[in-house]
Amino acid sequence: MKKICVIGLGYIGLPTAAIFARAGYDIVGVDVSERVVNSLNKGIVTIEEAGLPELVKGAVEKGKLRASLNPEEADVFIIAVPTPIHDDYTANVDYVINATKAIVPFVKKGDVVIVESTIPPRTMDDVVAPILQEAGLDVQNDIFLAHCPERVLPGRILIELIENTRIVGGTTPVAAKKAADVYRAIVTGDVIETEALTAEMSKLMENTFRDVNIALANELAKISAKLGVNAHHVIELANKHPRVNIHQPGPGVGGHCLAVDPYFIVEKARNESVLIKLSRDINNSMPEFVVEKIEELTVQIEKPKIAVLGLTYKGNIDDVRESPAIEIYQLLARNPRFETVAHDPHVQQGQVAFPLLSLEDALHDANVAVVLADHNEFKTLDSQYVASKMKTPVVFDTKNCTNLDNDYLTLYKIGDLSGLKPIQL
Ligand code: SAJ
């Protein structure tokens, strides 16, 4: 049985390690955090993911999975460390570089080295391979180097790691085959072999495809507000065409994938990535668009109270990373004209630097409630309840998710703003 060394025990590395351990492999998971290493060795998981605690506990108890601060000899190395973004929107590949350097003393002839981290195009050929080559390892013949991006959705990671099609890009055809065989042991979906650069680009284009299409929907929302048409109806009808799939407008695009990955392409081909960059700009403009509409609504009120409902980057999760809702809260809170309060049933007080209120307190005497996440709790909001708490019952639903009734309150949706009128006191 093979031994696998997984570098980075985060959202991808830990589930991957645990799945290989369940399949009978000997796994050593490596992390720079002592807290993560110590917890894992006790069978305790530090990230939230359905089914993961049980899986990890079982693997640790069977002696198939253990953690260490340092890499060790293995047959396969899987690097799954983060690639954050710098302030200038270029990728920070330092963790990938450090992880590669850390495994160098332990990699021997015949080993497979896989990078799962999302990386800018050409990183395998221009950054990772040279580090191994310079350390005296022949990356053309002696070791097998590949990029195998993950494409899982949080909450479904354990299912999607097994069922999704995997793209494995080798720096040589033999490397692609050897790395693909590693995944074939645990994946029930297709495992497709290609070159490293193609794998890097296909991963980035998946998220870019979504980002560009959401930008189109957001642009449609702005156009619709001007022309007096309901963008939600337009999308619904256009999508009846068998080959059309317009995405949904919203308060912007968040998370650490869609809001980040397109920049990795822009960085490497700036002059050519016109549409990709423009789409990022359009999506980034949505928080301001939302705030402008709140300003229009409240122009006649002296100190309007705005209740921000939902802070996460999408519905029914607790993740606030790159969340446009947080940006909207901050834009409102920074403006002394507004009294801004926030409520999110999925977010803990420690996650944000401003007070979180109960729904009741947030709505109390509010002039506008702006819905920024499609949580189930907001989909089932009761019109009479909301109206009874607010000073002027006006709801701005930026996710088109509520089922509120215009008999009790005034409801505006992001794609249907042409009738927007300032609130009269
Ligand atoms: N959003 C819209 N309109 C839409 C769809 C989404 O405004 O029509 C917004 C969401 O509200 C959210 C953002 O886009 O703010 C991103 O949400 P998402 O559900 O599209 O994606 P992520 O970032 O949670 O996960 C994506 C997934 N990629 C694709 O669906 C192509 C996932 O499969 C990837 O594994 C993940 O990125 C990643 O790690 O790259």
Residues whose N, C-alpha, C, O or C-beta is under 5 A from the ligand:
A	BS01	SAJ	E150 R151 V152 L153 E206 N207 R210 I214 H247 Q248 P249 G250 G252 V253 G254 G255 C257 L258 Y313 K314
